[in-house]
Amino acid sequence: MAYFALIQFENWDEHDVAKWLKGLDDVIHEYIPRFLLGNVDGRKLLMLTHSDLDKLGVTKLGHQELVLEAVDLLRSLRYLFETENLQHLALQLGCKAHSLHNEILAKNGENDLNKANVLAPQECPRLSIFVLSGVCDIISTLKNLTSWLDRAPFETIHGISLLRNSLVKLGLELVTVAQKETRIPEVENAIVKICQGMTEYCDELVLNMKESLVVQPASLEMATIRKKPGDELGMNIQSSYFGCHIIGFIKETSPAHLCSKIEKGDEVLQVNNQTVLGWQLTKLVAALRENPKEVTMLLKKRPRHTTPYGNYPNRRQMGSRHVPSVATLPKTTKKRRSKEGDKPQRPTLEEYVSSSVPGGDIYITK
């Protein structure tokens, strides 16, 4: 893949890491000198943990989470990009939901053949750490799956859109049930039912969905926008999830539209050779405005059906190209018409019926 080397973050040096950290929340800026003194390069960054941050002096839990969440985005892009597709994400979600479903049933003795000889487990006042961890893992995987389903072309496919709505509804129910202050057996039974429903929907997507796009991975493409100083780029960027920046709208005949490589739903990974994954949206906008004449962006594109006629031509090129007029009639016909004069008008329906049908009772509605 042509641009895969641009997301090999393990090749970063300490200064590349420092530049990337500047795009995170402002509270992280005070720790950048400590990352430089600790010689944190790209390889160390991808393996960063809470204990590593403690050693670097990042002791506040909230600040650690800000860094680790952004690092998770880099890690996911680096190691899952080549294999990630809609079917793979649905399979992951289905396996995790099915695993939690079976673990809860096994813990409660539902799958034990010798259940009559087993003592009833003592009721715990709250959900176990294992169950809560499983719920968080499922929601995290569901978020990744939804980030695909919310964008073109999947948002326009009716069957996939219905599955998306059902999965999101079950995800909201799972979060709500896990936070209820009620009897633990009731909460666990509700979680089991929700996980079973998620597994069935994921199996439907993996086994029965005939759409070829579900098995195609994303792709990388470099787009260059050229404009006059002071002109707007003509596109709207949204942050649908923490640190993920999506093209939401492109204005007609704007520099971004005339580029012909930017589409709604594309994810912005780099701006002017600087990785912006995990950045705040305000920092990304500032990076887009640094160069007044030209902006280059590395985009992550969802799979799409290819048109049999190839790519659509650029409107700017079409506007400057002279299109010769094409005769709609053969030359012999045009000459004959010029000699014979204009062709007589066609008769109306009443005239045609009255002249071509023999006498009789004919009723014509006026």
Beta strands, then each sheet from edge to edge (+ up, - down):
strand 1: 219-226
strand 2: 235-241
strand 3: 244-250
strand 4: 267-271
strand 5: 274-275
strand 6: 294-301
sheet 1: 1+ 6- 4+ 5-
sheet 2: 2+ 3-
end
